[in-house]
Amino acid sequence: MEELQAIRERAKKALKVRESQEQGAVIAVAMGTCGIAKGARDVMMAIVDEAAKRGLDSVVVTQSGCAGYCEHEPMIKVQMPQQEPVYYGSLDEQKARSVVARHLVQGEIANEYVLQLPGGDPIV
């Protein structure tokens, strides 16, 4: 019974992170068919979990459709208030948690995961 209560509390915190309406960061996870096939759901859950663990109540985690860069899935867009969005690609759960820790908590871009165009230019 205690385990069920703990699961319920974690789910409530995760839901609060997803539904927060405060002015904060927005993370959009590309959830097109190819993204889902490559693990976007797991990436999204890792982001929600990491944000909840860190008490980032003003973070909104949402879904988007296909971004057109299937070879870079799973991918996310991080939009910090009054900043240009940053796109991260080829993520897994561990990389997604790192993006939360570095970009949202420490305020630094996780350059090694930034989505790059074939010419080498970052997508911003």
C-alpha positions as a LaTeX table, in Angstrom:
\begin{tabular}{lrrr}
\hline
Residue & $x$ (\AA) & $y$ (\AA) & $z$ (\AA) \\
\hline
Met1 & 0.00 & 0.00 & 0.00 \\
Glu2 & 2.86 & 2.40 & 0.79 \\
Glu3 & 4.41 & 1.64 & $-2.57$ \\
Leu4 & 1.15 & 2.53 & $-4.32$ \\
Gln5 & 0.98 & 5.81 & $-2.41$ \\
Ala6 & 4.58 & 6.63 & $-3.41$ \\
Ile7 & 3.79 & 5.93 & $-7.07$ \\
Arg8 & 0.68 & 8.09 & $-6.84$ \\
Glu9 & 2.67 & 10.99 & $-5.33$ \\
Arg10 & 5.35 & 10.77 & $-8.04$ \\
Ala11 & 2.64 & 10.78 & $-10.71$ \\
Lys12 & 1.02 & 13.87 & $-9.14$ \\
Lys13 & 4.35 & 15.70 & $-9.14$ \\
Ala14 & 4.99 & 14.71 & $-12.75$ \\
Leu15 & 1.53 & 15.90 & $-13.76$ \\
Lys16 & 2.09 & 19.19 & $-11.96$ \\
Val17 & 5.27 & 19.70 & $-13.96$ \\
Arg18 & 3.45 & 19.01 & $-17.22$ \\
Glu19 & 0.48 & 21.26 & $-16.45$ \\
Ser20 & 2.25 & 24.20 & $-14.81$ \\
Gln21 & 1.08 & 27.52 & $-16.22$ \\
Glu22 & 3.79 & 29.69 & $-14.66$ \\
Gln23 & 6.13 & 31.57 & $-16.97$ \\
Gly24 & 9.00 & 29.13 & $-17.25$ \\
Ala25 & 10.76 & 26.85 & $-19.66$ \\
Val26 & 8.81 & 24.83 & $-22.19$ \\
Ile27 & 10.16 & 21.52 & $-23.45$ \\
Ala28 & 8.45 & 20.09 & $-26.52$ \\
Val29 & 9.16 & 16.45 & $-27.32$ \\
Ala30 & 8.73 & 15.49 & $-30.98$ \\
Met31 & 6.23 & 12.64 & $-30.91$ \\
Gly32 & 5.84 & 11.78 & $-34.57$ \\
Thr33 & 5.77 & 8.12 & $-35.54$ \\
Cys34 & 9.53 & 7.93 & $-36.06$ \\
Gly35 & 10.22 & 9.68 & $-32.75$ \\
Ile36 & 7.96 & 7.30 & $-30.87$ \\
Ala37 & 9.59 & 4.33 & $-32.59$ \\
Lys38 & 13.03 & 5.58 & $-31.51$ \\
Gly39 & 12.08 & 6.13 & $-27.85$ \\
Ala40 & 10.49 & 9.58 & $-27.57$ \\
Arg41 & 8.02 & 8.38 & $-24.94$ \\
Asp42 & 10.87 & 7.21 & $-22.69$ \\
Val43 & 12.69 & 10.50 & $-23.28$ \\
Met44 & 9.56 & 12.46 & $-22.36$ \\
Met45 & 9.03 & 10.46 & $-19.17$ \\
Ala46 & 12.69 & 10.93 & $-18.21$ \\
Ile47 & 12.33 & 14.70 & $-18.67$ \\
Val48 & 9.14 & 14.83 & $-16.60$ \\
Asp49 & 10.72 & 12.69 & $-13.89$ \\
Glu50 & 13.98 & 14.67 & $-13.76$ \\
Ala51 & 12.17 & 18.02 & $-13.67$ \\
Ala52 & 9.93 & 16.77 & $-10.86$ \\
Lys53 & 12.90 & 15.41 & $-8.87$ \\
Arg54 & 14.60 & 18.80 & $-9.16$ \\
Gly55 & 11.46 & 20.71 & $-8.16$ \\
Leu56 & 11.20 & 22.55 & $-11.48$ \\
Asp57 & 7.52 & 23.35 & $-11.09$ \\
Ser58 & 7.47 & 26.10 & $-13.72$ \\
Val59 & 8.63 & 23.76 & $-16.51$ \\
Val60 & 5.99 & 22.77 & $-19.03$ \\
Val61 & 6.64 & 19.50 & $-20.85$ \\
Thr62 & 4.54 & 19.05 & $-23.95$ \\
Gln63 & 4.42 & 17.12 & $-27.22$ \\
Ser64 & 4.84 & 18.22 & $-30.79$ \\
Gly65 & 4.42 & 16.41 & $-34.07$ \\
Cys66 & 7.04 & 15.36 & $-36.55$ \\
Ala67 & 9.83 & 17.91 & $-36.93$ \\
Gly68 & 11.08 & 16.50 & $-40.22$ \\
Tyr69 & 14.47 & 15.33 & $-38.98$ \\
Cys70 & 13.67 & 11.66 & $-38.53$ \\
Glu71 & 17.30 & 10.58 & $-38.47$ \\
His72 & 17.83 & 12.72 & $-35.33$ \\
Glu73 & 14.94 & 11.35 & $-33.28$ \\
Pro74 & 14.18 & 11.42 & $-30.43$ \\
Met75 & 14.46 & 15.17 & $-30.37$ \\
Ile76 & 13.26 & 18.02 & $-28.18$ \\
Lys77 & 12.96 & 21.79 & $-28.30$ \\
Val78 & 13.87 & 23.70 & $-25.13$ \\
Gln79 & 12.40 & 27.19 & $-24.96$ \\
Met80 & 13.64 & 29.25 & $-22.03$ \\
Pro81 & 11.87 & 32.56 & $-21.29$ \\
Gln82 & 13.19 & 35.44 & $-23.44$ \\
Gln83 & 15.71 & 33.16 & $-25.22$ \\
Glu84 & 15.92 & 31.51 & $-28.61$ \\
Pro85 & 14.82 & 27.85 & $-28.63$ \\
Val86 & 17.47 & 25.14 & $-28.63$ \\
Tyr87 & 16.88 & 21.83 & $-30.42$ \\
Tyr88 & 18.46 & 18.65 & $-29.12$ \\
Gly89 & 18.57 & 15.41 & $-31.10$ \\
Ser90 & 19.47 & 11.72 & $-30.92$ \\
Leu91 & 18.49 & 11.65 & $-27.26$ \\
Asp92 & 17.94 & 8.78 & $-24.88$ \\
Glu93 & 16.76 & 8.85 & $-21.26$ \\
Gln94 & 20.21 & 9.61 & $-19.82$ \\
Lys95 & 20.92 & 12.40 & $-22.32$ \\
Ala96 & 17.48 & 13.91 & $-21.70$ \\
Arg97 & 18.13 & 13.98 & $-17.95$ \\
Ser98 & 21.48 & 15.65 & $-18.65$ \\
Val99 & 19.75 & 18.33 & $-20.75$ \\
Val100 & 17.37 & 19.07 & $-17.86$ \\
Ala101 & 20.26 & 19.31 & $-15.39$ \\
Arg102 & 22.50 & 21.42 & $-17.57$ \\
His103 & 20.13 & 23.61 & $-19.60$ \\
Leu104 & 17.31 & 24.16 & $-17.12$ \\
Val105 & 19.21 & 24.06 & $-13.83$ \\
Gln106 & 22.71 & 25.29 & $-14.70$ \\
Gly107 & 21.68 & 27.52 & $-17.61$ \\
Glu108 & 24.22 & 26.08 & $-20.05$ \\
Ile109 & 23.49 & 24.54 & $-23.43$ \\
Ala110 & 24.45 & 20.86 & $-23.70$ \\
Asn111 & 26.34 & 21.43 & $-26.94$ \\
Glu112 & 27.12 & 17.79 & $-27.63$ \\
Tyr113 & 23.38 & 17.06 & $-28.03$ \\
Val114 & 22.41 & 20.16 & $-30.03$ \\
Leu115 & 20.83 & 19.15 & $-33.29$ \\
Gln116 & 23.09 & 19.98 & $-36.21$ \\
Leu117 & 22.19 & 20.43 & $-39.87$ \\
Pro118 & 24.25 & 18.56 & $-42.47$ \\
Gly119 & 26.37 & 21.70 & $-43.03$ \\
Gly120 & 27.27 & 21.78 & $-39.34$ \\
Asp121 & 25.08 & 24.72 & $-38.39$ \\
Pro122 & 23.01 & 24.25 & $-35.22$ \\
Ile123 & 19.26 & 24.51 & $-35.52$ \\
Val124 & 18.21 & 27.47 & $-33.39$ \\
\hline
\end{tabular}
